Amino acid sequence: MAPYYKGIIIGLTFAILLGPGFFALIQTSIHRGFKSGALMAIGIFISDVVALLICYFGITQIPGEDPRQNFLFGIVGGIVLIIFGTYTFTRVVRDSGENREGKNQSGASPAFVYIIKGFFLNITNPGMWFIWITVTVSVRANFGIYNNSIPLFLGGILSTILFTDMLKCFIAHHIKSFLNGKIMTWMNRIVGIILVVFGTYLILNVLFDLENIFFRNG
């Protein structure tokens, strides 16, 4: 079972990355409750599995060798994040409803909405594709192509990511009792700004190659 435990260690490393999915999970769990956050985590998990399968079976022509430089991924991913961030920024929370019950008075969204949100929020993130391409290349280099340890290793990574995402949702849901509407509205604004910044960076990076400008020529 050593490969599985190695996968857990890698999964824990991914779990502490502060990407757009992290902030979206926290925000959704606080405002809509643990169930909604968990459904979004499932959507993120499904997108991780899809991306991993595509990368593992060598269909890397879709994202390219470095998806962070892929024009289509950068533009689409950036637009998704900017839309999600703008919606989050403009939401105002009332003390009497949404922040106490995990849903507003008009009712909760259907379950599949949160799964779809999580799926597209993650699948359009070039950074996620870059991570899975790196993982699959490393796996082939260390275990070979047909080693029976590979499913255990990848299973360790995926199960850890899902578990830690669920844990984030659980914690976020339970701290909302200490937050009033004003604080949660400001949290919406902060998370919204972060998501818009992520999205803007993705678009500018594919247009002007910001990584090359700031990190390689610095």
N, C-alpha and C positions, 0 to 999 in steps of 0.2 A: 504493500500500500504506500510505499515511499513516494511514487510519482504523484499520488493523490494529495499527499501532504505538501509536496513541493508546489502543486497547483494552488493549494490554499494560501501559501505564502505569497505567491504572485497575485492571487485574487485580492488579498488584503492590501497589497500595494496599490492595485487599481481602485480599491474602495475609498482611499483617502484623496484621490484626485478630485479637485474642485472644478469640475466641468459644468456645463449648462444643465446636464441631467441631475446633478446633485442639488442645485438650487431649485429646479423645478419640482423635484421630489419633496423637498422640505416645504416649499410654498404650498403645494397641493395638499400635503398631509395636514398642515396647520389649518388651512381654510376649509377643506372638504372632508377631513377625517382620515383615519388609518386605512379604511377600505379603499377609498379613492386613490390614496398614495400607493397602496399595495398593488392596485390594478395598473397604475402607471409604471411601477417597478416591473411588473410582469411584461408590459409592453416593451420596456427597455431590455429585459432579459431575452425576449423573443428576437429583437433586432440584433442582439449580441450573438445569438445562436445562428441566425441567418448570415450575418457577416462572417462569423467564424467558419461556417461551412463553405461559403464562397471562397474565402481566402485559403482554406485548407486544401480544397480540391483544385486550386490553381486558377480559378477564374478571376485573376487579378486584373484582367484588362478592364473590368468595370470600374474599380476605383483607381487603378494605376499603381505604379510602384510607390509613390508618395501621394496619397489622397489629399494631403493638405495643399498640394499644388494643382489639384484637379479643378479646372474651371467650373464645370457643372456642379460638382459637390460644394465648392466654395460659395457659389452664387445661391443655389437652392438652400443649402444649410444656413447661410447667413440670413436669407429672407425669412425662413421658418423661425429662427431665433429672434429676429427683430419683431415679427408679428406677435409671437408669444410674449416677448418682453414688453412690448407696447401695451398689449392687453393687460398684463400683470400690473404694469405701472399705473394704469388708469383706474384700477379697481379700488373702490372705497369700502371699507368694512364697517358695519354698524355693530354696536355692542349687543344689541338685542337678538340678533339672529345668527348670522353666518359664522361668527367666531365661536359661538357656544355649541352649536349643534352640528357643525361640520358641513352645513349646506344652507343656502339661502331660502327665503320663504317661497320662492317659485319652484323649489324642488331640486333634487340632485340630478346630475346628468346621467344618462345610461352608462352601464359599466364599460361597454366597448369604447366609449368616447375617451376614457382615460387610458385604455390599452393602446388605442390608436395614437393618442398624443405622445405617450412614452415611446412607442415604436418609431414614429417619424422624427421626434426630437433627437433620438439617438442615431437612427439610420442615416440621417443627413449630416451628421457630425463627422467631418473628415478625420478629426483626431481619433475617433473610435476605430475607424478603418485602419489608420496607421498603427494603432496598438495591436489589432488582431493580425495584421500582416507581419508585424515584428514577432508576435508570439508564434505564428505558424512557421515562419522561417527558422526561428530558434528551436522549435520542436523538431523539425526535420533534421536540423544540424546535430541535435543532441540525442535523439531517439531513433533516427532513421525514419523511413516513410511508413513501414508496415509493422512497427513495434507495438505490441499489445499494451504497453504502458501509456501510449499516447491518449487513449480515451480517458484513462484514470487521471492523467495530468490535466487535460482540458476540462474534465468534469469537476476537478477540484477548483479550478479557476471560476467556472461558471456558477457552481453552487455557492461559492463564497461571495461572489458579486451579488447574487440574488438574496442571500441571507443578510448581508450587510445593508443592502438597499431596503429590505423589509425592516431592519433594525432602525435605520434612519427615519423611516416613516413612523414607526412606533414611538420613537422618542419625540419627534416633531409633533405628533398628535397629542402627546401628553403634556407638552409644555404650553400648549395653547391656552390652558386654563389660567395661566399666569399672565396672559397678554390681553390688553383691552383693544378696542377697535382702532384707536389712534395709533398705537404701537404697531398693530398688524398692517394698517394702511401704509405706514412708513416702511415696514418690511417689504410690502408689495413694491413700493417705489425703488427700494434698494435692489431687490431681486430683478425687477424690470430693467433697471439701468444696467445691471451686470449682464443680463441676457442680450440686451441691445448692443452692448460693447463687444460681447463674444461674436454676435452676428456681423457687426460692422467690420470687425477684424478679419473674419473669414472672407468677406467680400473684398476688402482692400488687399488682403494677402495674395489672392489669386490675380488681382489686377496689377499690383505693383511689387509683388514678391517681397513683402515686408520682412520675412524671415531671413532672406539673403541680405537685405539692407542692414538690419539691426544686429543679426547674430553671426553672420559670416564675414562681413567686411568691417566689423567693429574693432 
